[in-house]
Amino acid sequence: MVAMAVGSYLAWVSLTNKSAAGCGVGSGCSTVLKSRWAYWLGYPVSVPAVLVYVALFAFTFLLQKRRLPDDQRGSWAAIIVLSVTIVGAAFWFVSLQVFVIQAFCKYCLTAHVAGFIAALLCLLNIPYATDPDTPMWSTGSGKSGVPRRAMLSLIFMGLAGVAVLAGGQLAVQKELNVVKVGNHAPSGTNQLHQGSSFPAEVVPASPNAHLIAPHTLSLYSNEFVLKFDEVPFMGSPDAPHVIVCLVDYTCVHCRALHPILVKLSQQFSNQIGIICLPVSLSGKCNPFIPRATSTADAIACDYARLGLAVWRANPAVFHQFDDWLFTGPKPAPLNEAHDYAVKLVGADQLDAAMADPWVGKQMLTDCKLHRADWLAIDDSALPQIVLGDAVSAGPINSMEHLQILLNKYLGVNLGVNGL
């Protein structure tokens, strides 16, 4: 029952795209639950896990209702197979957390331990047949118990279930990055985004990000006009191609993307310009996300506001602050980040920037752009990258991954590994 309850909770968390309670940014459970190993054939692995737990639990009750020895033996066969599968799956997932992910999910471990104990109790109470001629699968024998000679085949069937689990995860990797291309429409043309989570809203057909003047980028039919000297920018402002990245200092995948963006800027600064805009999925500062349903940490708003304030106070030191805050698996405590910002720009300048209405206005603009991307591709995941007519949402695995996207959707030729 413990394994079923925890597994059901994890399935609900995955299917509703929420965060598990107590699993903040950078926590072990957040890392595990957002990894590729949290899925099987593209579906949350907790779903088939719950079904297996329920099946084992049900067969223990069915065993009590079956009076004939042959019928009981059939129930025991199912119990043995399911128990071996659960034990093997527990070893598989714990090994993944130890050796591959190198992080631990307290919910997952609770379910595995509870399931392991339940399965072990079942296996320790197998009623073995005393008569060596007891058949395993035939009926009407009147002989009770499970023949020992049948155990090997039952164990093999259970291990086959583990193989199907592991094979499915190895063969089919959950695509956590989603890229969609909008239908290019003339400037000012809007369309209703069918299938959107917000069907009542009208959005442009495509981001259609393009330069409309030197150092000026237009998105969504001039709904957003970004001037390179007014927002955080990496690379040469004269680069022929410019992408827009929406990131959150507390987002695991955004933190993984930052060094990739820095490397891209260093290697291809004359070809690709990068606008990086802080945004949060917290309802505290994002008016498009109800606070009641917000799963992001409210402190993400404070980090975003601080980052923009540093930019406003002194753009020349912003990237130093940005790199420092993006270092490590999670951001430094807010008070330390504030102290470092003061060190870079000065206390008076930072206070003045924090009080500047521009900061709040820019945060709202960034939230609006995130909303437009969300509506355009029906995905709110961060980081988001606007690539011309396309929008990428979710994690970028590597420099090569980003290069492939840029080559495909911007028509550039960056090669692989800078070649």
DADA-V759254 format. One record per residue. N is the residue number from 1. RES is the residue in one small letter. PSI is psi in whole degrees, -180 to 180 (999 if undefined). Layout:
# DADA-V759254
N,RES,PSI
N,RES,PSI
This chain:
# DADA-V759254
1,m,-37
2,v,-47
3,a,-41
4,m,-43
5,a,-48
6,v,-43
7,g,-40
8,s,-40
9,y,-44
10,l,-37
11,a,-42
12,w,-42
13,v,-45
14,s,-44
15,l,-27
16,t,1
17,n,40
18,k,174
19,s,139
20,a,145
21,a,133
22,g,6
23,c,77
24,g,177
25,v,132
26,g,-4
27,s,161
28,g,-43
29,c,-35
30,s,-42
31,t,-44
32,v,-47
33,l,-18
34,k,9
35,s,167
36,r,-24
37,w,-2
38,a,5
39,y,152
40,w,118
41,l,34
42,g,-5
43,y,152
44,p,129
45,v,-20
46,s,-23
47,v,-56
48,p,-29
49,a,-45
50,v,-40
51,l,-39
52,v,-43
53,y,-44
54,v,-42
55,a,-45
56,l,-45
57,f,-42
58,a,-39
59,f,-28
60,t,-33
61,f,-40
62,l,-34
63,l,-38
64,q,-26
65,k,-18
66,r,122
67,r,-33
68,l,136
69,p,-41
70,d,-38
71,d,-40
72,q,-37
73,r,-37
74,g,-40
75,s,-40
76,w,-34
77,a,-45
78,a,-41
79,i,-42
80,i,-46
81,v,-47
82,l,-39
83,s,-44
84,v,-40
85,t,-44
86,i,-43
87,v,-46
88,g,-41
89,a,-37
90,a,-45
91,f,-40
92,w,-50
93,f,-36
94,v,-40
95,s,-40
96,l,-43
97,q,-36
98,v,-49
99,f,-27
100,v,-60
101,i,-33
102,q,43
103,a,157
104,f,137
105,c,117
106,k,-34
107,y,-45
108,c,-46
109,l,-37
110,t,-46
111,a,-42
112,h,-44
113,v,-45
114,a,-44
115,g,-41
116,f,-46
117,i,-44
118,a,-45
119,a,-40
120,l,-41
121,l,-39
122,c,-46
123,l,-32
124,l,-14
125,n,22
126,i,126
127,p,98
128,y,145
129,a,139
130,t,-25
131,d,118
132,p,-16
133,d,7
134,t,123
135,p,154
136,m,-44
137,w,-20
138,s,157
139,t,163
140,g,9
141,s,-29
142,g,1
143,k,139
144,s,163
145,g,165
146,v,122
147,p,135
148,r,-31
149,r,-18
150,a,-11
151,m,-39
152,l,-44
153,s,-37
154,l,-41
155,i,-41
156,f,-40
157,m,-40
158,g,-42
159,l,-30
160,a,-36
161,g,-40
162,v,-39
163,a,-39
164,v,-41
165,l,-55
166,a,-42
167,g,-40
168,g,-39
169,q,-36
170,l,-36
171,a,-36
172,v,107
173,q,127
174,k,125
175,e,102
176,l,-15
177,n,127
178,v,129
179,v,126
180,k,146
181,v,128
182,g,158
183,n,115
184,h,130
185,a,156
186,p,156
187,s,132
188,g,-6
189,t,127
190,n,159
191,q,155
192,l,127
193,h,97
194,q,140
195,g,-1
196,s,158
197,s,-14
198,f,71
199,p,-15
200,a,-10
201,e,145
202,v,130
203,v,156
204,p,156
205,a,-27
206,s,150
207,p,-38
208,n,51
209,a,122
210,h,157
211,l,130
212,i,-9
213,a,165
214,p,128
215,h,31
216,t,124
217,l,136
218,s,139
219,l,147
220,y,58
221,s,49
222,n,13
223,e,-32
224,f,122
225,v,113
226,l,121
227,k,131
228,f,-27
229,d,3
230,e,-3
231,v,158
232,p,130
233,f,139
234,m,143
235,g,-170
236,s,131
237,p,-12
238,d,6
239,a,140
240,p,-20
241,h,136
242,v,132
243,i,156
244,v,123
245,c,130
246,l,118
247,v,163
248,d,128
249,y,-25
250,t,2
251,c,125
252,v,-47
253,h,-30
254,c,-39
255,r,-36
256,a,-30
257,l,-32
258,h,-52
259,p,-26
260,i,-42
261,l,-40
262,v,-44
263,k,-40
264,l,-44
265,s,-38
266,q,-39
267,q,-31
268,f,39
269,s,-29
270,n,-10
271,q,-35
272,i,124
273,g,147
274,i,118
275,i,123
276,c,116
277,l,126
278,p,138
279,v,156
280,s,147
281,l,14
282,s,135
283,g,-10
284,k,-37
285,c,-6
286,n,104
287,p,-11
288,f,1
289,i,113
290,p,136
291,r,-31
292,a,-27
293,t,-1
294,s,133
295,t,-7
296,a,154
297,d,132
298,a,-26
299,i,-17
300,a,-32
301,c,-41
302,d,-39
303,y,-43
304,a,-44
305,r,-40
306,l,-43
307,g,-44
308,l,-35
309,a,-40
310,v,-42
311,w,-44
312,r,-38
313,a,-41
314,n,92
315,p,-25
316,a,-26
317,v,2
318,f,-45
319,h,-31
320,q,-43
321,f,-42
322,d,-48
323,d,-41
324,w,-44
325,l,-27
326,f,-1
327,t,136
328,g,172
329,p,-20
330,k,157
331,p,155
332,a,156
333,p,147
334,l,-38
335,n,-36
336,e,-39
337,a,-40
338,h,-43
339,d,-39
340,y,-37
341,a,-41
342,v,-41
343,k,-36
344,l,-41
345,v,-14
346,g,147
347,a,-48
348,d,-43
349,q,-39
350,l,-43
351,d,-41
352,a,-40
353,a,-40
354,m,-31
355,a,-7
356,d,126
357,p,-22
358,w,-38
359,v,-51
360,g,-38
361,k,-41
362,q,-38
363,m,-41
364,l,-40
365,t,-43
366,d,-39
367,c,-38
368,k,-40
369,l,-41
370,h,-40
371,r,-44
372,a,-44
373,d,-42
374,w,-47
375,l,-37
376,a,-35
377,i,0
378,d,42
379,d,125
380,s,2
381,a,145
382,l,153
383,p,155
384,q,139
385,i,123
386,v,121
387,l,80
388,g,-112
389,d,-3
390,a,158
391,v,129
392,s,133
393,a,135
394,g,-179
395,p,144
396,i,122
397,n,-31
398,s,172
399,m,-42
400,e,-40
401,h,-47
402,l,-39
403,q,-41
404,i,-43
405,l,-42
406,l,-42
407,n,-41
408,k,-44
409,y,-16
410,l,-8
411,g,23
412,v,174
413,n,85
414,l,-10
415,g,-159
416,v,135
417,n,33
418,g,5
419,l,999
